[in-house]
């Protein structure tokens, strides 16, 4: 469960009731969550992949094959 937007103020999971925060052992310790969800932007990652000449060949492999009618040239041309 994501504690985001309308669920920001909740302390327990809606479905299972599992606590969102670890119990406090010492009063000086701030609230600590059990797990954290991190979001990594895809645009910078793709830009780095396209900057390398070795990986760019694999990134554009779908467009580099010539298609022939009725012949499967690449696994992306498969019906599945």
PyMOL Python script that loads the backbone (N, CA, C, O; Angstrom):
from pymol import cmd

cmd.read_pdbstr("""\
ATOM      1  N   UNK A   1       0.839  -1.173   0.000  1.00  0.00           N
ATOM      2  CA  UNK A   1       0.000   0.000   0.000  1.00  0.00           C
ATOM      3  C   UNK A   1       0.882   1.233   0.000  1.00  0.00           C
ATOM      4  O   UNK A   1       1.873   1.295   0.728  1.00  0.00           O
ATOM      5  N   UNK A   2       0.526   2.206  -0.809  1.00  0.00           N
ATOM      6  CA  UNK A   2       1.225   3.482  -0.823  1.00  0.00           C
ATOM      7  C   UNK A   2       0.512   4.460   0.090  1.00  0.00           C
ATOM      8  O   UNK A   2      -0.693   4.678  -0.034  1.00  0.00           O
ATOM      9  N   UNK A   3       1.249   5.034   0.985  1.00  0.00           N
ATOM     10  CA  UNK A   3       0.702   6.061   1.871  1.00  0.00           C
ATOM     11  C   UNK A   3       0.914   7.400   1.185  1.00  0.00           C
ATOM     12  O   UNK A   3       1.853   8.136   1.488  1.00  0.00           O
ATOM     13  N   UNK A   4       0.011   7.697   0.246  1.00  0.00           N
ATOM     14  CA  UNK A   4       0.163   8.858  -0.621  1.00  0.00           C
ATOM     15  C   UNK A   4      -1.197   9.489  -0.842  1.00  0.00           C
ATOM     16  O   UNK A   4      -2.216   8.799  -0.822  1.00  0.00           O
ATOM     17  N   UNK A   5      -1.220  10.785  -1.051  1.00  0.00           N
ATOM     18  CA  UNK A   5      -2.430  11.585  -1.265  1.00  0.00           C
ATOM     19  C   UNK A   5      -3.424  11.399  -0.123  1.00  0.00           C
ATOM     20  O   UNK A   5      -3.172  11.871   0.985  1.00  0.00           O
ATOM     21  N   UNK A   6      -4.544  10.726  -0.364  1.00  0.00           N
ATOM     22  CA  UNK A   6      -5.572  10.609   0.673  1.00  0.00           C
ATOM     23  C   UNK A   6      -5.169   9.644   1.792  1.00  0.00           C
ATOM     24  O   UNK A   6      -5.767   9.671   2.867  1.00  0.00           O
ATOM     25  N   UNK A   7      -4.157   8.785   1.553  1.00  0.00           N
ATOM     26  CA  UNK A   7      -3.725   7.819   2.557  1.00  0.00           C
ATOM     27  C   UNK A   7      -2.502   8.287   3.340  1.00  0.00           C
ATOM     28  O   UNK A   7      -1.902   7.490   4.062  1.00  0.00           O
ATOM     29  N   UNK A   8      -2.121   9.544   3.219  1.00  0.00           N
ATOM     30  CA  UNK A   8      -0.916  10.047   3.860  1.00  0.00           C
ATOM     31  C   UNK A   8      -0.981   9.966   5.377  1.00  0.00           C
ATOM     32  O   UNK A   8       0.024   9.669   6.023  1.00  0.00           O
ATOM     33  N   UNK A   9      -2.123  10.220   5.940  1.00  0.00           N
ATOM     34  CA  UNK A   9      -2.265  10.296   7.393  1.00  0.00           C
ATOM     35  C   UNK A   9      -2.545   8.950   8.054  1.00  0.00           C
ATOM     36  O   UNK A   9      -2.623   8.882   9.280  1.00  0.00           O
ATOM     37  N   UNK A  10      -2.696   7.883   7.280  1.00  0.00           N
ATOM     38  CA  UNK A  10      -2.998   6.575   7.864  1.00  0.00           C
ATOM     39  C   UNK A  10      -1.776   5.981   8.548  1.00  0.00           C
ATOM     40  O   UNK A  10      -0.646   6.214   8.121  1.00  0.00           O
ATOM     41  N   UNK A  11      -2.001   5.213   9.608  1.00  0.00           N
ATOM     42  CA  UNK A  11      -0.920   4.557  10.337  1.00  0.00           C
ATOM     43  C   UNK A  11      -0.893   3.051  10.138  1.00  0.00           C
ATOM     44  O   UNK A  11       0.078   2.395  10.515  1.00  0.00           O
ATOM     45  N   UNK A  12      -1.953   2.492   9.548  1.00  0.00           N
ATOM     46  CA  UNK A  12      -2.033   1.054   9.296  1.00  0.00           C
ATOM     47  C   UNK A  12      -2.537   0.803   7.884  1.00  0.00           C
ATOM     48  O   UNK A  12      -3.236   1.636   7.306  1.00  0.00           O
ATOM     49  N   UNK A  13      -2.177  -0.348   7.336  1.00  0.00           N
ATOM     50  CA  UNK A  13      -2.626  -0.748   6.000  1.00  0.00           C
ATOM     51  C   UNK A  13      -4.137  -0.976   6.000  1.00  0.00           C
ATOM     52  O   UNK A  13      -4.686  -1.501   6.969  1.00  0.00           O
ATOM     53  N   UNK A  14      -4.795  -0.589   4.936  1.00  0.00           N
ATOM     54  CA  UNK A  14      -6.249  -0.728   4.838  1.00  0.00           C
ATOM     55  C   UNK A  14      -6.648  -2.197   4.752  1.00  0.00           C
ATOM     56  O   UNK A  14      -7.633  -2.602   5.371  1.00  0.00           O
ATOM     57  N   UNK A  15      -5.899  -3.008   3.994  1.00  0.00           N
ATOM     58  CA  UNK A  15      -6.295  -4.397   3.765  1.00  0.00           C
ATOM     59  C   UNK A  15      -5.863  -5.354   4.868  1.00  0.00           C
ATOM     60  O   UNK A  15      -6.663  -6.178   5.311  1.00  0.00           O
ATOM     61  N   UNK A  16      -4.603  -5.263   5.325  1.00  0.00           N
ATOM     62  CA  UNK A  16      -4.107  -6.252   6.293  1.00  0.00           C
ATOM     63  C   UNK A  16      -3.952  -5.710   7.704  1.00  0.00           C
ATOM     64  O   UNK A  16      -3.823  -6.498   8.641  1.00  0.00           O
ATOM     65  N   UNK A  17      -3.960  -4.383   7.894  1.00  0.00           N
ATOM     66  CA  UNK A  17      -3.827  -3.803   9.215  1.00  0.00           C
ATOM     67  C   UNK A  17      -2.402  -3.726   9.736  1.00  0.00           C
ATOM     68  O   UNK A  17      -2.188  -3.422  10.909  1.00  0.00           O
ATOM     69  N   UNK A  18      -1.426  -3.996   8.879  1.00  0.00           N
ATOM     70  CA  UNK A  18      -0.012  -3.951   9.276  1.00  0.00           C
ATOM     71  C   UNK A  18       0.402  -2.507   9.535  1.00  0.00           C
ATOM     72  O   UNK A  18       0.018  -1.605   8.790  1.00  0.00           O
ATOM     73  N   UNK A  19       1.182  -2.288  10.585  1.00  0.00           N
ATOM     74  CA  UNK A  19       1.584  -0.937  10.968  1.00  0.00           C
ATOM     75  C   UNK A  19       2.522  -0.328   9.929  1.00  0.00           C
ATOM     76  O   UNK A  19       3.372  -1.020   9.369  1.00  0.00           O
ATOM     77  N   UNK A  20       2.364   0.952   9.680  1.00  0.00           N
ATOM     78  CA  UNK A  20       3.195   1.677   8.724  1.00  0.00           C
ATOM     79  C   UNK A  20       4.533   2.064   9.342  1.00  0.00           C
ATOM     80  O   UNK A  20       5.545   2.108   8.643  1.00  0.00           O
ATOM     81  N   UNK A  21       4.551   2.341  10.624  1.00  0.00           N
ATOM     82  CA  UNK A  21       5.758   2.806  11.308  1.00  0.00           C
ATOM     83  C   UNK A  21       6.263   1.768  12.300  1.00  0.00           C
ATOM     84  O   UNK A  21       5.481   1.001  12.862  1.00  0.00           O
ATOM     85  N   UNK A  22       7.575   1.750  12.510  1.00  0.00           N
ATOM     86  CA  UNK A  22       8.186   0.886  13.510  1.00  0.00           C
ATOM     87  C   UNK A  22       7.869   1.453  14.898  1.00  0.00           C
ATOM     88  O   UNK A  22       7.774   2.669  15.066  1.00  0.00           O
ATOM     89  N   UNK A  23       7.706   0.567  15.895  1.00  0.00           N
ATOM     90  CA  UNK A  23       7.423   1.079  17.248  1.00  0.00           C
ATOM     91  C   UNK A  23       8.625   1.835  17.801  1.00  0.00           C
ATOM     92  O   UNK A  23       9.775   1.473  17.553  1.00  0.00           O
ATOM     93  N   UNK A  24       8.336   2.890  18.553  1.00  0.00           N
ATOM     94  CA  UNK A  24       9.398   3.705  19.138  1.00  0.00           C
ATOM     95  C   UNK A  24      10.014   2.983  20.327  1.00  0.00           C
ATOM     96  O   UNK A  24       9.300   2.537  21.226  1.00  0.00           O
ATOM     97  N   UNK A  25      11.342   2.867  20.333  1.00  0.00           N
ATOM     98  CA  UNK A  25      12.055   2.278  21.458  1.00  0.00           C
ATOM     99  C   UNK A  25      12.541   3.387  22.384  1.00  0.00           C
ATOM    100  O   UNK A  25      12.447   3.287  23.608  1.00  0.00           O
ATOM    101  N   UNK A  26      13.055   4.432  21.778  1.00  0.00           N
ATOM    102  CA  UNK A  26      13.586   5.562  22.535  1.00  0.00           C
ATOM    103  C   UNK A  26      12.790   6.797  22.143  1.00  0.00           C
ATOM    104  O   UNK A  26      12.402   6.930  20.982  1.00  0.00           O
ATOM    105  N   UNK A  27      12.545   7.671  23.047  1.00  0.00           N
ATOM    106  CA  UNK A  27      11.750   8.859  22.754  1.00  0.00           C
ATOM    107  C   UNK A  27      12.485   9.855  21.863  1.00  0.00           C
ATOM    108  O   UNK A  27      11.854  10.713  21.246  1.00  0.00           O
ATOM    109  N   UNK A  28      13.798   9.753  21.787  1.00  0.00           N
ATOM    110  CA  UNK A  28      14.573  10.683  20.965  1.00  0.00           C
ATOM    111  C   UNK A  28      14.540  10.315  19.484  1.00  0.00           C
ATOM    112  O   UNK A  28      14.820  11.156  18.631  1.00  0.00           O
ATOM    113  N   UNK A  29      14.200   9.065  19.175  1.00  0.00           N
ATOM    114  CA  UNK A  29      14.160   8.610  17.789  1.00  0.00           C
ATOM    115  C   UNK A  29      12.867   9.092  17.136  1.00  0.00           C
ATOM    116  O   UNK A  29      11.784   8.983  17.710  1.00  0.00           O
ATOM    117  N   UNK A  30      13.004   9.617  15.942  1.00  0.00           N
ATOM    118  CA  UNK A  30      11.816  10.056  15.199  1.00  0.00           C
ATOM    119  C   UNK A  30      11.091   8.852  14.612  1.00  0.00           C
ATOM    120  O   UNK A  30      11.573   7.724  14.705  1.00  0.00           O
ATOM    121  N   UNK A  31       9.957   9.091  14.022  1.00  0.00           N
ATOM    122  CA  UNK A  31       9.149   8.026  13.426  1.00  0.00           C
ATOM    123  C   UNK A  31       9.899   7.424  12.237  1.00  0.00           C
ATOM    124  O   UNK A  31      10.402   8.145  11.375  1.00  0.00           O
ATOM    125  N   UNK A  32       9.967   6.090  12.206  1.00  0.00           N
ATOM    126  CA  UNK A  32      10.675   5.378  11.142  1.00  0.00           C
ATOM    127  C   UNK A  32       9.696   4.438  10.462  1.00  0.00           C
ATOM    128  O   UNK A  32       8.988   3.684  11.130  1.00  0.00           O
ATOM    129  N   UNK A  33       9.652   4.479   9.132  1.00  0.00           N
ATOM    130  CA  UNK A  33       8.773   3.584   8.388  1.00  0.00           C
ATOM    131  C   UNK A  33       9.443   2.234   8.194  1.00  0.00           C
ATOM    132  O   UNK A  33      10.670   2.133   8.236  1.00  0.00           O
ATOM    133  N   UNK A  34       8.632   1.186   7.981  1.00  0.00           N
ATOM    134  CA  UNK A  34       9.168  -0.139   7.729  1.00  0.00           C
ATOM    135  C   UNK A  34       9.836  -0.210   6.360  1.00  0.00           C
ATOM    136  O   UNK A  34      10.963  -0.691   6.244  1.00  0.00           O
ATOM    137  N   UNK A  35       9.163   0.253   5.347  1.00  0.00           N
ATOM    138  CA  UNK A  35       9.692   0.201   3.993  1.00  0.00           C
ATOM    139  C   UNK A  35       9.505   1.547   3.318  1.00  0.00           C
ATOM    140  O   UNK A  35       8.598   2.315   3.639  1.00  0.00           O
ATOM    141  N   UNK A  36      10.398   1.804   2.370  1.00  0.00           N
ATOM    142  CA  UNK A  36      10.295   3.041   1.610  1.00  0.00           C
ATOM    143  C   UNK A  36      10.224   2.717   0.132  1.00  0.00           C
ATOM    144  O   UNK A  36      10.944   1.847  -0.359  1.00  0.00           O
ATOM    145  N   UNK A  37       9.365   3.410  -0.565  1.00  0.00           N
ATOM    146  CA  UNK A  37       9.221   3.255  -2.003  1.00  0.00           C
ATOM    147  C   UNK A  37       9.983   4.390  -2.675  1.00  0.00           C
ATOM    148  O   UNK A  37       9.736   5.567  -2.414  1.00  0.00           O
ATOM    149  N   UNK A  38      10.894   4.018  -3.527  1.00  0.00           N
ATOM    150  CA  UNK A  38      11.671   5.038  -4.231  1.00  0.00           C
ATOM    151  C   UNK A  38      11.309   5.003  -5.701  1.00  0.00           C
ATOM    152  O   UNK A  38      11.135   3.934  -6.286  1.00  0.00           O
ATOM    153  N   UNK A  39      11.200   6.161  -6.282  1.00  0.00           N
ATOM    154  CA  UNK A  39      10.838   6.299  -7.684  1.00  0.00           C
ATOM    155  C   UNK A  39      12.020   6.892  -8.430  1.00  0.00           C
ATOM    156  O   UNK A  39      12.509   7.970  -8.091  1.00  0.00           O
ATOM    157  N   UNK A  40      12.470   6.182  -9.440  1.00  0.00           N
ATOM    158  CA  UNK A  40      13.573   6.660 -10.263  1.00  0.00           C
ATOM    159  C   UNK A  40      13.016   7.093 -11.610  1.00  0.00           C
ATOM    160  O   UNK A  40      12.300   6.341 -12.271  1.00  0.00           O
ATOM    161  N   UNK A  41      13.347   8.291 -12.001  1.00  0.00           N
ATOM    162  CA  UNK A  41      12.867   8.808 -13.282  1.00  0.00           C
ATOM    163  C   UNK A  41      13.456   8.002 -14.426  1.00  0.00           C
ATOM    164  O   UNK A  41      14.626   7.624 -14.383  1.00  0.00           O
ATOM    165  N   UNK A  42      12.652   7.735 -15.449  1.00  0.00           N
ATOM    166  CA  UNK A  42      13.107   6.921 -16.565  1.00  0.00           C
ATOM    167  C   UNK A  42      13.863   7.732 -17.612  1.00  0.00           C
ATOM    168  O   UNK A  42      14.724   7.184 -18.302  1.00  0.00           O
ATOM    169  N   UNK A  43      13.565   9.017 -17.746  1.00  0.00           N
ATOM    170  CA  UNK A  43      14.188   9.828 -18.790  1.00  0.00           C
ATOM    171  C   UNK A  43      15.707   9.895 -18.658  1.00  0.00           C
ATOM    172  O   UNK A  43      16.392   9.651 -19.651  1.00  0.00           O
ATOM    173  N   UNK A  44      16.272  10.209 -17.499  1.00  0.00           N
ATOM    174  CA  UNK A  44      17.734  10.225 -17.399  1.00  0.00           C
ATOM    175  C   UNK A  44      18.366   8.860 -17.626  1.00  0.00           C
ATOM    176  O   UNK A  44      19.469   8.767 -18.165  1.00  0.00           O
ATOM    177  N   UNK A  45      17.676   7.803 -17.219  1.00  0.00           N
ATOM    178  CA  UNK A  45      18.216   6.457 -17.422  1.00  0.00           C
ATOM    179  C   UNK A  45      18.266   6.107 -18.898  1.00  0.00           C
ATOM    180  O   UNK A  45      19.245   5.528 -19.368  1.00  0.00           O
ATOM    181  N   UNK A  46      17.209   6.456 -19.638  1.00  0.00           N
ATOM    182  CA  UNK A  46      17.206   6.189 -21.081  1.00  0.00           C
ATOM    183  C   UNK A  46      18.242   7.040 -21.803  1.00  0.00           C
ATOM    184  O   UNK A  46      18.878   6.573 -22.747  1.00  0.00           O
ATOM    185  N   UNK A  47      18.417   8.284 -21.368  1.00  0.00           N
ATOM    186  CA  UNK A  47      19.425   9.144 -21.985  1.00  0.00           C
ATOM    187  C   UNK A  47      20.818   8.548 -21.817  1.00  0.00           C
ATOM    188  O   UNK A  47      21.622   8.594 -22.749  1.00  0.00           O
ATOM    189  N   UNK A  48      21.114   7.998 -20.661  1.00  0.00           N
ATOM    190  CA  UNK A  48      22.419   7.373 -20.447  1.00  0.00           C
ATOM    191  C   UNK A  48      22.594   6.138 -21.318  1.00  0.00           C
ATOM    192  O   UNK A  48      23.689   5.887 -21.820  1.00  0.00           O
ATOM    193  N   UNK A  49      21.526   5.362 -21.506  1.00  0.00           N
ATOM    194  CA  UNK A  49      21.621   4.184 -22.361  1.00  0.00           C
ATOM    195  C   UNK A  49      21.872   4.565 -23.816  1.00  0.00           C
ATOM    196  O   UNK A  49      22.635   3.894 -24.511  1.00  0.00           O
ATOM    197  N   UNK A  50      21.238   5.635 -24.277  1.00  0.00           N
ATOM    198  CA  UNK A  50      21.410   6.055 -25.662  1.00  0.00           C
ATOM    199  C   UNK A  50      22.738   6.780 -25.890  1.00  0.00           C
ATOM    200  O   UNK A  50      23.128   6.970 -27.042  1.00  0.00           O
ATOM    201  N   UNK A  51      23.437   7.186 -24.850  1.00  0.00           N
ATOM    202  CA  UNK A  51      24.716   7.867 -25.002  1.00  0.00           C
ATOM    203  C   UNK A  51      25.841   6.892 -25.347  1.00  0.00           C
ATOM    204  O   UNK A  51      26.825   7.289 -25.971  1.00  0.00           O
ATOM    205  N   UNK A  52      25.715   5.641 -24.959  1.00  0.00           N
ATOM    206  CA  UNK A  52      26.760   4.656 -25.207  1.00  0.00           C
ATOM    207  C   UNK A  52      26.564   4.012 -26.578  1.00  0.00           C
ATOM    208  O   UNK A  52      25.469   3.533 -26.871  1.00  0.00           O
ATOM    209  N   UNK A  53      27.600   3.987 -27.429  1.00  0.00           N
ATOM    210  CA  UNK A  53      27.461   3.363 -28.749  1.00  0.00           C
ATOM    211  C   UNK A  53      27.195   1.855 -28.666  1.00  0.00           C
ATOM    212  O   UNK A  53      26.592   1.285 -29.575  1.00  0.00           O
ATOM    213  N   UNK A  54      27.636   1.210 -27.593  1.00  0.00           N
ATOM    214  CA  UNK A  54      27.421  -0.234 -27.466  1.00  0.00           C
ATOM    215  C   UNK A  54      25.966  -0.559 -27.136  1.00  0.00           C
ATOM    216  O   UNK A  54      25.404  -1.512 -27.676  1.00  0.00           O
ATOM    217  N   UNK A  55      25.362   0.222 -26.261  1.00  0.00           N
ATOM    218  CA  UNK A  55      23.986  -0.079 -25.870  1.00  0.00           C
ATOM    219  C   UNK A  55      22.955   0.477 -26.835  1.00  0.00           C
ATOM    220  O   UNK A  55      21.831  -0.021 -26.891  1.00  0.00           O
ATOM    221  N   UNK A  56      23.319   1.506 -27.597  1.00  0.00           N
ATOM    222  CA  UNK A  56      22.342   2.088 -28.519  1.00  0.00           C
ATOM    223  C   UNK A  56      21.975   1.101 -29.622  1.00  0.00           C
ATOM    224  O   UNK A  56      20.859   1.146 -30.140  1.00  0.00           O
ATOM    225  N   UNK A  57      22.889   0.219 -29.988  1.00  0.00           N
ATOM    226  CA  UNK A  57      22.573  -0.801 -30.994  1.00  0.00           C
ATOM    227  C   UNK A  57      21.460  -1.715 -30.507  1.00  0.00           C
ATOM    228  O   UNK A  57      20.590  -2.105 -31.285  1.00  0.00           O
ATOM    229  N   UNK A  58      21.483  -2.059 -29.222  1.00  0.00           N
ATOM    230  CA  UNK A  58      20.441  -2.916 -28.651  1.00  0.00           C
ATOM    231  C   UNK A  58      19.150  -2.145 -28.406  1.00  0.00           C
ATOM    232  O   UNK A  58      18.069  -2.733 -28.418  1.00  0.00           O
ATOM    233  N   UNK A  59      19.248  -0.860 -28.189  1.00  0.00           N
ATOM    234  CA  UNK A  59      18.058  -0.057 -27.926  1.00  0.00           C
ATOM    235  C   UNK A  59      17.231   0.181 -29.189  1.00  0.00           C
ATOM    236  O   UNK A  59      16.009   0.308 -29.114  1.00  0.00           O
ATOM    237  N   UNK A  60      17.890   0.241 -30.349  1.00  0.00           N
ATOM    238  CA  UNK A  60      17.170   0.528 -31.597  1.00  0.00           C
ATOM    239  C   UNK A  60      17.062  -0.704 -32.491  1.00  0.00           C
ATOM    240  O   UNK A  60      16.805  -0.577 -33.688  1.00  0.00           O
ATOM    241  N   UNK A  61      17.255  -1.900 -31.920  1.00  0.00           N
ATOM    242  CA  UNK A  61      17.248  -3.115 -32.731  1.00  0.00           C
ATOM    243  C   UNK A  61      15.901  -3.361 -33.398  1.00  0.00           C
ATOM    244  O   UNK A  61      15.859  -4.002 -34.449  1.00  0.00           O
ATOM    245  N   UNK A  62      14.798  -2.877 -32.829  1.00  0.00           N
ATOM    246  CA  UNK A  62      13.483  -3.093 -33.425  1.00  0.00           C
ATOM    247  C   UNK A  62      13.334  -2.350 -34.754  1.00  0.00           C
ATOM    248  O   UNK A  62      12.588  -2.786 -35.631  1.00  0.00           O
ATOM    249  N   UNK A  63      14.032  -1.245 -34.899  1.00  0.00           N
ATOM    250  CA  UNK A  63      13.914  -0.448 -36.110  1.00  0.00           C
ATOM    251  C   UNK A  63      14.989  -0.773 -37.138  1.00  0.00           C
ATOM    252  O   UNK A  63      14.874  -0.366 -38.294  1.00  0.00           O
ATOM    253  N   UNK A  64      16.023  -1.493 -36.743  1.00  0.00           N
ATOM    254  CA  UNK A  64      17.131  -1.731 -37.666  1.00  0.00           C
ATOM    255  C   UNK A  64      16.923  -2.935 -38.569  1.00  0.00           C
ATOM    256  O   UNK A  64      17.663  -3.098 -39.539  1.00  0.00           O
ATOM    257  N   UNK A  65      15.944  -3.785 -38.286  1.00  0.00           N
ATOM    258  CA  UNK A  65      15.705  -4.957 -39.123  1.00  0.00           C
ATOM    259  C   UNK A  65      14.769  -4.597 -40.271  1.00  0.00           C
ATOM    260  O   UNK A  65      13.772  -3.901 -40.083  1.00  0.00           O
ATOM    261  N   UNK A  66      15.105  -5.078 -41.454  1.00  0.00           N
ATOM    262  CA  UNK A  66      14.222  -4.912 -42.608  1.00  0.00           C
ATOM    263  C   UNK A  66      13.143  -5.977 -42.540  1.00  0.00           C
ATOM    264  O   UNK A  66      13.436  -7.151 -42.313  1.00  0.00           O
ATOM    265  N   UNK A  67      11.908  -5.574 -42.734  1.00  0.00           N
ATOM    266  CA  UNK A  67      10.811  -6.530 -42.677  1.00  0.00           C
ATOM    267  C   UNK A  67      10.524  -7.074 -44.062  1.00  0.00           C
ATOM    268  O   UNK A  67      10.523  -6.337 -45.048  1.00  0.00           O
ATOM    269  N   UNK A  68      10.284  -8.361 -44.122  1.00  0.00           N
ATOM    270  CA  UNK A  68       9.909  -9.040 -45.357  1.00  0.00           C
ATOM    271  C   UNK A  68       8.541  -9.641 -45.104  1.00  0.00           C
ATOM    272  O   UNK A  68       8.301 -10.219 -44.043  1.00  0.00           O
ATOM    273  N   UNK A  69       7.648  -9.513 -46.059  1.00  0.00           N
ATOM    274  CA  UNK A  69       6.282 -10.014 -45.871  1.00  0.00           C
ATOM    275  C   UNK A  69       6.283 -11.505 -45.578  1.00  0.00           C
ATOM    276  O   UNK A  69       6.836 -12.306 -46.332  1.00  0.00           O
ATOM    277  N   UNK A  70       5.648 -11.861 -44.459  1.00  0.00           N
ATOM    278  CA  UNK A  70       5.491 -13.259 -44.096  1.00  0.00           C
ATOM    279  C   UNK A  70       6.680 -13.885 -43.393  1.00  0.00           C
ATOM    280  O   UNK A  70       6.610 -15.055 -43.015  1.00  0.00           O
ATOM    281  N   UNK A  71       7.762 -13.156 -43.204  1.00  0.00           N
ATOM    282  CA  UNK A  71       8.944 -13.713 -42.559  1.00  0.00           C
ATOM    283  C   UNK A  71       9.209 -12.959 -41.262  1.00  0.00           C
ATOM    284  O   UNK A  71       9.287 -11.730 -41.242  1.00  0.00           O
ATOM    285  N   UNK A  72       9.346 -13.723 -40.178  1.00  0.00           N
ATOM    286  CA  UNK A  72       9.626 -13.103 -38.900  1.00  0.00           C
ATOM    287  C   UNK A  72      11.126 -12.823 -38.804  1.00  0.00           C
ATOM    288  O   UNK A  72      11.944 -13.743 -38.839  1.00  0.00           O
ATOM    289  N   UNK A  73      11.469 -11.550 -38.682  1.00  0.00           N
ATOM    290  CA  UNK A  73      12.879 -11.144 -38.650  1.00  0.00           C
ATOM    291  C   UNK A  73      13.384 -10.957 -37.225  1.00  0.00           C
ATOM    292  O   UNK A  73      14.578 -11.112 -36.967  1.00  0.00           O
ATOM    293  N   UNK A  74      12.511 -10.633 -36.317  1.00  0.00           N
ATOM    294  CA  UNK A  74      12.897 -10.324 -34.944  1.00  0.00           C
ATOM    295  C   UNK A  74      11.803 -10.813 -34.012  1.00  0.00           C
ATOM    296  O   UNK A  74      10.646 -10.940 -34.414  1.00  0.00           O
ATOM    297  N   UNK A  75      12.162 -11.084 -32.785  1.00  0.00           N
ATOM    298  CA  UNK A  75      11.161 -11.610 -31.840  1.00  0.00           C
ATOM    299  C   UNK A  75      10.049 -10.603 -31.568  1.00  0.00           C
ATOM    300  O   UNK A  75       8.965 -11.001 -31.142  1.00  0.00           O
ATOM    301  N   UNK A  76      10.279  -9.328 -31.799  1.00  0.00           N
ATOM    302  CA  UNK A  76       9.227  -8.326 -31.594  1.00  0.00           C
ATOM    303  C   UNK A  76       8.158  -8.407 -32.683  1.00  0.00           C
ATOM    304  O   UNK A  76       7.066  -7.862 -32.518  1.00  0.00           O
ATOM    305  N   UNK A  77       8.463  -9.086 -33.804  1.00  0.00           N
ATOM    306  CA  UNK A  77       7.490  -9.241 -34.878  1.00  0.00           C
ATOM    307  C   UNK A  77       6.552 -10.417 -34.629  1.00  0.00           C
ATOM    308  O   UNK A  77       5.638 -10.644 -35.422  1.00  0.00           O
ATOM    309  N   UNK A  78       6.749 -11.156 -33.570  1.00  0.00           N
ATOM    310  CA  UNK A  78       5.954 -12.314 -33.266  1.00  0.00           C
ATOM    311  C   UNK A  78       4.526 -11.897 -32.912  1.00  0.00           C
ATOM    312  O   UNK A  78       4.304 -10.788 -32.427  1.00  0.00           O
ATOM    313  N   UNK A  79       3.562 -12.784 -33.155  1.00  0.00           N
ATOM    314  CA  UNK A  79       2.161 -12.481 -32.866  1.00  0.00           C
ATOM    315  C   UNK A  79       1.916 -12.317 -31.376  1.00  0.00           C
ATOM    316  O   UNK A  79       1.080 -11.506 -30.979  1.00  0.00           O
ATOM    317  N   UNK A  80       2.619 -13.061 -30.551  1.00  0.00           N
ATOM    318  CA  UNK A  80       2.415 -12.986 -29.095  1.00  0.00           C
ATOM    319  C   UNK A  80       2.923 -11.654 -28.608  1.00  0.00           C
ATOM    320  O   UNK A  80       2.855 -11.367 -27.413  1.00  0.00           O
TER     321      UNK A  80
END
""", "prot")
cmd.dss("prot")
cmd.show_as("cartoon", "prot")
cmd.util.cbc("prot")
cmd.orient("prot")
